[in-house]
Amino acid sequence: MSTTVPPATTRAGGPASWRADPYANALRDGRGPLFLRRSDGWLLPLEVERWCAPPDPADLSALRRCEGSVLDVGCGPGRLVAALAARGDRALGIDVSEAAVERTLRSGGAALLRSVFDPLPGEGRWGTALLVDGNVGIGGDPSALLARVAQLLRPGGLLIAETVPTDVDERVEVSVDDGRGSPGEPFLWSRLGARALLRHTRPLGWRLADQWTSGGRRFLALRRPPTAHSARHDAAAANNAAVMSSQRVRNTPAGSPVVDS
């Protein structure tokens, strides 16, 4: 792919929850506690320490399956982008958190301060897109997110997505919370198990290429439709999501619940 990876920009592309405290502080410190708080008070622990550590065996199981140039959607502190760069692979992380992009750059990865729904380099030419650490939840609209990822990948390109291990399919309003009474602004998020994700991919023409579990985490590898079916069919949904305050949701690692993959 001939894409030139530009330097990090200063564009804002997500809810304030992802761009400021407490999320930024957690990434800069490399530790939590940090949670997604649902409106009913339910808390989802976010695995900040894991995100800020080198890739674990589950991460490596996903990286081994990457093909061609890799776009990490919601790269967080950049452990996957840095690992790919270290082995000589072409990779770019995108995130709406300035702290995440800064940490990715310090770790040796390339990153842009950008939402997945913003204009991106190499659209239609990426070999692999990553949606791990709960990032299938971005925007609370799985069909719109999948349509947008299809626009970014080359025909036959690969999406590697991490899902909740149980058959969860929910769209909820959440906020980032440090557990000390400092919640951020609310935004929409999705939680999807493997079967739920497949229910959203099939109408769009995605094909299941692989599925596996590692370290208690569950992953799916999906092939982009060989035509632009997904982009044509759901262009409106993707455009709508681009202006949703929820989706400029950080392409954030939204962690895994206690039962998450």
C-alpha positions as CSV (number, residue, x, y, z in Angstrom):
1,M,0.0,0.0,0.0
2,S,1.3,3.4,-0.9
3,T,-0.3,5.3,2.0
4,T,1.9,7.8,3.7
5,V,1.4,7.8,7.4
6,P,1.1,11.5,8.4
7,P,2.2,12.7,11.8
8,A,-0.2,13.0,14.7
9,T,-2.7,15.9,14.3
10,T,-4.5,18.0,16.8
11,R,-8.0,17.2,15.6
12,A,-10.6,16.4,18.2
13,G,-12.9,13.5,17.3
14,G,-14.6,12.1,20.4
15,P,-16.5,12.8,23.5
16,A,-14.8,14.8,26.2
17,S,-14.8,11.6,28.3
18,W,-12.1,10.2,26.2
19,R,-10.1,13.4,25.7
20,A,-9.7,14.5,29.2
21,D,-9.6,13.3,32.8
22,P,-10.0,10.7,34.1
23,Y,-9.2,8.7,31.0
24,A,-6.2,10.8,30.0
25,N,-4.8,10.6,33.5
26,A,-5.1,6.8,33.6
27,L,-3.3,6.4,30.3
28,R,-0.5,8.8,31.3
29,D,-0.1,7.0,34.6
30,G,-0.4,3.5,33.0
31,R,-2.9,2.3,35.6
32,G,-6.5,2.5,36.8
33,P,-8.9,2.2,38.3
34,L,-11.1,3.2,35.4
35,F,-14.6,2.0,34.4
36,L,-17.4,2.5,32.0
37,R,-20.4,3.4,34.1
38,R,-23.9,2.6,32.8
39,S,-26.8,4.9,33.7
40,D,-28.1,2.3,36.1
41,G,-24.8,2.4,38.0
42,W,-23.4,-0.9,36.5
43,L,-19.6,-0.7,36.2
44,L,-17.4,-2.3,33.5
45,P,-13.7,-2.4,34.6
46,L,-11.3,-1.1,31.9
47,E,-8.0,-2.9,31.7
48,V,-5.7,0.1,31.7
49,E,-2.7,-1.8,33.0
50,R,-3.0,-4.5,30.2
51,W,-3.4,-1.8,27.5
52,C,-0.3,-0.1,28.7
53,A,1.8,-3.3,28.9
54,P,3.5,-5.1,26.0
55,P,1.1,-7.4,24.0
56,D,0.1,-10.5,25.8
57,P,-0.4,-14.0,24.2
58,A,-4.0,-13.2,23.3
59,D,-2.9,-10.0,21.6
60,L,-0.2,-11.8,19.7
61,S,-2.7,-14.4,18.5
62,A,-4.5,-11.6,16.7
63,L,-1.3,-9.9,15.4
64,R,-0.2,-13.2,13.8
65,R,-3.3,-13.2,11.7
66,C,-2.9,-9.6,10.4
67,E,-2.4,-9.2,6.6
68,G,-0.8,-6.3,4.8
69,S,-1.0,-2.8,6.3
70,V,-2.8,-2.6,9.6
71,L,-5.2,0.1,10.9
72,D,-5.8,-0.2,14.7
73,V,-9.1,1.5,15.3
74,G,-9.1,2.9,18.8
75,C,-5.4,2.1,19.4
76,G,-5.3,3.4,23.0
77,P,-1.8,3.6,24.3
78,G,-0.5,1.8,21.2
79,R,0.8,-1.5,22.3
80,L,-0.4,-3.3,19.1
81,V,0.8,-0.6,16.7
82,A,4.2,-0.5,18.4
83,A,4.5,-4.3,18.3
84,L,3.6,-4.3,14.6
85,A,6.1,-1.5,13.8
86,A,8.8,-3.4,15.8
87,R,8.5,-6.4,13.5
88,G,8.6,-4.2,10.4
89,D,4.9,-4.2,9.5
90,R,3.2,-1.1,8.3
91,A,0.6,0.0,10.9
92,L,-1.3,3.1,12.0
93,G,-3.3,3.7,15.1
94,I,-6.2,6.1,15.3
95,D,-7.7,7.4,18.5
96,V,-9.7,10.4,19.7
97,S,-7.7,10.6,22.9
98,E,-4.7,12.9,22.8
99,A,-3.1,11.1,25.7
100,A,-3.5,7.8,23.8
101,V,-1.9,9.2,20.6
102,E,0.9,10.7,22.6
103,R,1.7,7.4,24.3
104,T,1.5,5.5,21.0
105,L,4.0,7.8,19.5
106,R,6.4,7.5,22.5
107,S,6.2,3.7,22.2
108,G,7.4,3.8,18.6
109,G,4.1,3.5,16.8
110,A,2.4,5.8,14.3
111,A,-0.9,7.4,15.3
112,L,-3.4,10.0,14.4
113,L,-5.8,11.9,16.6
114,R,-8.8,10.9,14.6
115,S,-12.2,9.3,14.7
116,V,-12.8,6.2,12.5
117,F,-15.5,8.3,10.8
118,D,-13.1,11.1,10.0
119,P,-11.3,11.1,6.6
120,L,-8.3,8.7,6.9
121,P,-5.2,8.0,4.9
122,G,-5.4,4.9,2.6
123,E,-9.2,4.5,2.6
124,G,-10.1,1.4,0.7
125,R,-6.5,0.1,0.8
126,W,-5.8,-1.2,4.3
127,G,-5.2,-4.9,4.5
128,T,-6.4,-5.4,8.1
129,A,-8.4,-3.4,10.6
130,L,-8.3,-4.1,14.3
131,L,-11.3,-3.6,16.7
132,V,-10.0,-5.1,20.0
133,D,-10.4,-4.3,23.7
134,G,-14.1,-3.7,23.2
135,N,-13.9,-1.3,20.2
136,V,-16.7,-3.1,18.4
137,G,-18.7,-0.9,20.7
138,I,-17.7,2.4,19.1
139,G,-20.7,4.6,18.5
140,G,-23.3,2.2,19.8
141,D,-24.2,1.3,16.2
142,P,-22.5,-1.9,15.0
143,S,-23.9,-1.7,11.5
144,A,-22.6,1.8,10.9
145,L,-19.2,0.9,12.3
146,L,-18.9,-2.2,10.1
147,A,-20.0,-0.2,7.1
148,R,-17.2,2.3,7.8
149,V,-14.6,-0.4,8.3
150,A,-15.6,-1.9,5.0
151,Q,-14.9,1.4,3.3
152,L,-11.4,1.5,4.9
153,L,-10.3,-2.0,3.9
154,R,-9.3,-3.2,0.5
155,P,-11.7,-5.8,-1.2
156,G,-11.2,-9.1,0.7
157,G,-9.4,-7.2,3.6
158,L,-9.5,-8.6,7.1
159,L,-11.3,-7.3,10.2
160,I,-10.1,-8.8,13.5
161,A,-12.6,-8.0,16.2
162,E,-12.7,-9.0,19.9
163,T,-16.1,-9.8,21.4
164,V,-17.7,-10.5,24.7
165,P,-17.6,-14.3,25.2
166,T,-21.3,-14.5,26.1
167,D,-24.1,-13.8,23.6
168,V,-24.5,-10.1,24.6
169,D,-26.1,-7.6,22.1
170,E,-26.8,-4.3,23.8
171,R,-26.6,-0.6,23.1
172,V,-26.2,1.5,26.3
173,E,-25.4,5.0,27.5
174,V,-22.2,5.0,29.5
175,S,-19.6,7.4,30.8
176,V,-15.9,7.0,31.8
177,D,-15.5,6.9,35.6
178,D,-12.5,6.7,37.8
179,G,-14.4,5.2,40.7
180,R,-13.9,8.3,42.7
181,G,-17.0,10.2,41.8
182,S,-15.6,11.8,38.6
183,P,-17.7,10.5,35.7
184,G,-17.3,12.0,32.2
185,E,-19.9,13.0,29.7
186,P,-22.4,10.2,28.7
187,F,-22.1,8.6,25.2
188,L,-23.5,5.6,23.4
189,W,-21.7,2.2,23.4
190,S,-22.3,-1.3,22.3
191,R,-21.4,-4.7,23.8
192,L,-21.4,-7.6,21.4
193,G,-20.8,-11.3,21.8
194,A,-19.6,-13.4,18.8
195,R,-23.1,-14.5,17.7
196,A,-24.4,-11.0,18.0
197,L,-21.5,-9.6,15.9
198,L,-22.2,-12.1,13.2
199,R,-25.8,-11.2,13.2
200,H,-24.8,-7.7,12.3
201,T,-22.1,-8.7,9.7
202,R,-24.1,-11.1,7.6
203,P,-26.5,-8.6,6.1
204,L,-23.5,-6.5,5.1
205,G,-21.8,-9.3,3.2
206,W,-18.9,-10.0,5.6
207,R,-17.6,-13.5,5.7
208,L,-16.3,-15.3,8.8
209,A,-12.7,-16.4,8.2
210,D,-11.7,-17.6,11.6
211,Q,-12.6,-17.5,15.3
212,W,-10.6,-18.4,18.4
213,T,-10.2,-17.8,22.1
214,S,-6.9,-17.0,23.9
215,G,-6.4,-16.1,27.5
216,G,-10.1,-16.0,28.1
217,R,-10.6,-13.5,25.3
218,R,-12.6,-14.2,22.1
219,F,-11.8,-13.0,18.6
220,L,-13.4,-13.2,15.1
221,A,-11.6,-12.6,11.8
222,L,-14.0,-11.4,9.1
223,R,-13.4,-10.8,5.4
224,R,-14.6,-7.6,3.8
225,P,-17.1,-8.2,1.0
226,P,-15.3,-8.4,-2.4
227,T,-17.5,-5.6,-3.7
228,A,-18.4,-2.3,-2.2
229,H,-21.7,-3.7,-1.1
230,S,-21.2,-2.8,2.5
231,A,-20.2,0.7,1.8
232,R,-23.0,1.3,-0.7
233,H,-25.7,-0.4,1.5
234,D,-24.8,1.5,4.7
235,A,-23.2,4.7,3.5
236,A,-26.1,6.6,5.1
237,A,-25.7,4.8,8.4
238,A,-22.0,5.6,8.4
239,N,-22.5,9.2,7.6
240,N,-25.1,9.5,10.4
241,A,-22.7,7.9,12.8
242,A,-20.0,10.4,11.8
243,V,-22.1,13.2,13.3
244,M,-23.4,11.3,16.3
245,S,-21.9,12.7,19.5
246,S,-21.6,9.1,20.7
247,Q,-19.4,8.0,17.8
248,R,-16.9,10.4,17.7
249,V,-16.6,8.0,20.6
250,R,-13.1,7.3,21.1
251,N,-12.1,4.4,19.0
252,T,-11.2,3.5,22.5
253,P,-10.3,0.3,24.0
254,A,-13.4,-0.1,25.9
255,G,-12.1,-2.9,27.9
256,S,-13.6,-6.2,28.6
257,P,-16.2,-7.0,31.2
258,V,-15.4,-9.6,33.7
259,V,-16.6,-12.1,31.2
260,D,-15.3,-10.3,28.2
261,S,-13.1,-11.9,25.6
